[in-house]
Amino acid sequence: MGYTIAKYYLLNKMDISIIFLIIALVLAVDIHEFAHALVADKLGDPTPRLNGRLTLNPLAHLDPIGSLALLLFRIGWGKPVPIDPFNLQNPRRDSAIISLAGPASNLILATILALLIRLPGASQIPILFPLVITLIIICVGLGIFNLIPVPPLDGAKIFFGFFPQEQVAAWEEALNQYGLIILIFLLFPLFGNAPLINILIMPIINFILNLLLPMNLGLSVV
């Protein structure tokens, strides 16, 4: 499932409208959920395809409550892609691969877009250029956020999927039981106005953005 926090700001040289932000969020969540569905289908599980999720149509992936929460509270989620582990050859490992596909798709898309905006004349397109920059930032943020190994984020299935169940059974049970509480705690502002999650992942996000985006844009994520 693609969770995202819409607390991204372009600093110094760009003023991005809320419309660009919404478009970028929809596209980022759309590619994230489609990647889950595509990889599940490739690994032998037809459940996403049978449920109409093997599509890039955003309407198939947007969750009404998650979308409303995103607009009201700046945290939201896409509609979970249904998976039947019994259709997978190695349910635990393959479920981890399917979960990894979502964040990976966001980071891959951000990398491709970062290469495109370096093409001659790209910065001269007044509407497309700021939209692409916004989408890059949202994709990096969405991808890294979902790699946190706390349920219900993708990172939990990724982390536990590559370990023998008997070795991590106690940790897995505890995180599945208290994961949502832990996630809320991470999102709660403890240090001034900044939640703990900012301290954990914003340095990583900014590091990736500094690699991807042209230095003369003066961009940062806070």
C-alpha positions as CSV (number, residue, x, y, z in Angstrom):
1,M,0.0,0.0,0.0
2,G,1.3,3.5,-0.9
3,Y,1.3,5.8,2.1
4,T,2.4,9.4,1.7
5,I,2.8,12.6,3.7
6,A,2.1,15.7,1.7
7,K,4.5,18.0,3.6
8,Y,6.9,18.8,0.9
9,Y,8.0,22.4,0.0
10,L,10.1,23.7,-2.8
11,L,12.4,26.4,-1.4
12,N,14.1,29.6,-2.7
13,K,13.3,29.6,-6.4
14,M,10.0,27.8,-7.0
15,D,6.4,28.5,-5.9
16,I,4.4,25.3,-6.6
17,S,0.6,25.5,-6.7
18,I,-1.7,23.1,-4.8
19,I,-2.8,21.8,-8.2
20,F,0.7,20.6,-9.1
21,L,1.0,19.0,-5.7
22,I,-2.3,17.1,-6.1
23,I,-1.4,15.9,-9.6
24,A,2.0,14.8,-8.4
25,L,0.5,12.9,-5.5
26,V,-2.0,11.2,-7.7
27,L,0.6,10.1,-10.2
28,A,3.1,8.9,-7.5
29,V,0.5,6.8,-5.7
30,D,-0.8,5.5,-9.0
31,I,2.5,4.2,-10.2
32,H,3.2,2.8,-6.7
33,E,0.1,0.7,-6.6
34,F,0.3,-0.3,-10.3
35,A,3.8,-1.6,-9.6
36,H,2.5,-3.8,-6.8
37,A,-0.2,-5.2,-9.1
38,L,2.2,-5.8,-12.0
39,V,4.8,-7.6,-10.1
40,A,2.2,-9.8,-8.3
41,D,0.8,-10.7,-11.7
42,K,4.3,-11.6,-13.0
43,L,4.9,-13.8,-10.0
44,G,1.8,-15.8,-10.7
45,D,-0.9,-14.1,-8.7
46,P,-3.8,-13.0,-11.0
47,T,-5.7,-11.4,-8.0
48,P,-4.8,-7.8,-8.8
49,R,-5.7,-8.3,-12.5
50,L,-9.0,-9.9,-11.6
51,N,-9.8,-7.0,-9.3
52,G,-9.1,-4.4,-12.0
53,R,-5.8,-3.2,-10.5
54,L,-3.5,-4.0,-13.3
55,T,-4.0,-0.5,-14.8
56,L,-2.5,2.9,-14.7
57,N,-5.9,4.5,-14.3
58,P,-5.7,6.5,-11.0
59,L,-9.3,5.9,-10.2
60,A,-8.6,2.2,-9.7
61,H,-5.9,2.9,-7.0
62,L,-7.2,5.9,-5.1
63,D,-8.8,5.2,-1.7
64,P,-11.7,7.6,-1.0
65,I,-10.8,7.8,2.7
66,G,-7.1,8.0,2.1
67,S,-7.6,10.8,-0.5
68,L,-9.8,12.8,1.9
69,A,-7.3,12.3,4.7
70,L,-4.6,13.6,2.4
71,L,-6.5,16.8,1.7
72,L,-7.5,17.4,5.3
73,F,-4.6,16.1,7.3
74,R,-1.7,15.9,4.8
75,I,-1.3,12.1,5.3
76,G,-3.0,9.6,3.0
77,W,-2.8,6.3,1.3
78,G,-3.8,4.4,-1.8
79,K,-6.2,1.5,-2.1
80,P,-4.3,-1.7,-1.0
81,V,-3.6,-4.1,-3.9
82,P,-5.2,-7.5,-3.1
83,I,-2.8,-10.4,-3.1
84,D,-3.4,-14.1,-2.6
85,P,-0.2,-15.6,-1.2
86,F,-1.4,-19.1,-2.1
87,N,-0.9,-18.2,-5.8
88,L,2.8,-17.4,-5.2
89,Q,5.6,-20.0,-5.5
90,N,7.4,-18.7,-2.4
91,P,4.7,-16.7,-0.6
92,R,6.9,-15.0,2.0
93,R,9.7,-14.1,-0.4
94,D,7.4,-13.1,-3.3
95,S,5.2,-11.0,-1.0
96,A,8.4,-9.1,-0.1
97,I,9.3,-8.6,-3.7
98,I,5.7,-7.4,-4.5
99,S,6.0,-4.9,-1.5
100,L,9.4,-3.7,-2.7
101,A,8.0,-3.0,-6.2
102,G,5.9,0.0,-4.9
103,P,8.8,2.1,-3.4
104,A,11.2,1.0,-6.1
105,S,8.8,2.2,-8.8
106,N,8.7,5.6,-7.2
107,L,12.5,5.9,-6.9
108,I,13.0,4.6,-10.5
109,L,10.4,7.1,-11.8
110,A,12.1,10.0,-9.9
111,T,15.5,9.0,-11.4
112,I,14.1,8.9,-15.0
113,L,12.4,12.3,-14.6
114,A,15.6,13.7,-13.1
115,L,17.5,12.7,-16.2
116,L,14.8,14.1,-18.5
117,I,14.9,17.6,-16.9
118,R,18.6,17.8,-17.7
119,L,17.8,17.7,-21.4
120,P,18.4,21.0,-23.2
121,G,15.4,23.3,-23.0
122,A,13.5,21.3,-20.4
123,S,13.6,24.2,-17.9
124,Q,12.0,26.5,-20.4
125,I,8.7,24.7,-20.4
126,P,6.8,26.9,-17.9
127,I,4.2,24.3,-16.7
128,L,5.8,21.0,-17.3
129,F,9.1,21.7,-15.5
130,P,7.8,22.7,-12.1
131,L,5.3,19.8,-12.2
132,V,8.1,17.3,-12.9
133,I,10.2,18.7,-10.1
134,T,7.3,18.3,-7.7
135,L,6.7,14.8,-8.9
136,I,10.3,13.9,-8.3
137,I,10.2,15.2,-4.7
138,I,6.9,13.4,-4.0
139,C,8.2,10.1,-5.5
140,V,11.3,10.2,-3.5
141,G,9.4,11.0,-0.3
142,L,6.8,8.3,-1.0
143,G,9.4,5.7,-1.8
144,I,11.6,6.3,1.2
145,F,8.6,6.7,3.6
146,N,7.2,3.3,2.6
147,L,10.5,1.6,3.2
148,I,10.2,2.1,6.9
149,P,9.9,-1.4,8.4
150,V,6.7,-0.8,10.3
151,P,3.3,-2.2,9.4
152,P,1.3,-1.3,7.5
153,L,4.1,0.2,5.4
154,D,5.7,-1.9,2.6
155,G,9.0,-1.9,4.5
156,A,7.6,-4.3,7.0
157,K,6.9,-7.0,4.5
158,I,10.2,-6.3,2.7
159,F,12.1,-6.6,5.9
160,F,10.5,-9.8,7.2
161,G,10.1,-11.4,3.8
162,F,13.8,-12.1,3.4
163,F,14.3,-13.7,6.8
164,P,13.2,-17.3,7.8
165,Q,10.0,-16.9,9.7
166,E,11.2,-18.8,12.7
167,Q,14.1,-16.3,13.2
168,V,11.9,-13.2,13.2
169,A,8.5,-14.6,14.3
170,A,8.4,-12.7,17.7
171,W,9.4,-9.4,16.1
172,E,6.9,-9.9,13.3
173,E,4.1,-10.6,15.6
174,A,4.8,-7.6,17.8
175,L,5.1,-5.2,14.9
176,N,1.9,-6.5,13.3
177,Q,0.1,-5.9,16.6
178,Y,1.6,-2.5,17.4
179,G,2.7,-1.3,14.0
180,L,0.0,1.3,13.6
181,I,0.6,2.7,17.1
182,I,4.3,3.0,16.3
183,L,3.6,4.7,13.1
184,I,1.3,7.2,14.8
185,F,4.0,7.9,17.4
186,L,6.6,8.5,14.6
187,L,4.2,11.0,12.9
188,F,3.4,12.8,16.2
189,P,5.3,16.1,16.6
190,L,7.7,15.6,19.5
191,F,10.6,17.9,18.7
192,G,9.1,21.3,18.3
193,N,6.9,21.1,15.2
194,A,8.9,18.3,13.7
195,P,7.7,14.7,14.1
196,L,10.3,12.0,14.8
197,I,9.8,10.6,11.3
198,N,11.4,13.8,9.9
199,I,14.6,13.2,11.8
200,L,14.7,9.6,10.6
201,I,14.0,9.9,6.9
202,M,14.5,13.6,5.8
203,P,18.3,13.3,5.7
204,I,17.9,10.3,3.3
205,I,15.3,12.1,1.2
206,N,17.4,15.3,0.9
207,F,20.5,13.2,0.1
208,I,18.7,11.5,-2.8
209,L,17.2,14.8,-4.0
210,N,20.7,16.4,-4.0
211,L,21.8,13.6,-6.3
212,L,18.9,13.8,-8.6
213,L,18.1,17.5,-9.0
214,P,20.2,20.2,-10.6
215,M,22.2,22.0,-8.0
216,N,21.1,25.5,-9.3
217,L,17.5,24.9,-8.3
218,G,18.3,25.4,-4.6
219,L,15.8,22.7,-3.6
220,S,15.3,21.0,-0.2
221,V,12.7,19.0,1.6
222,V,11.9,20.0,5.2
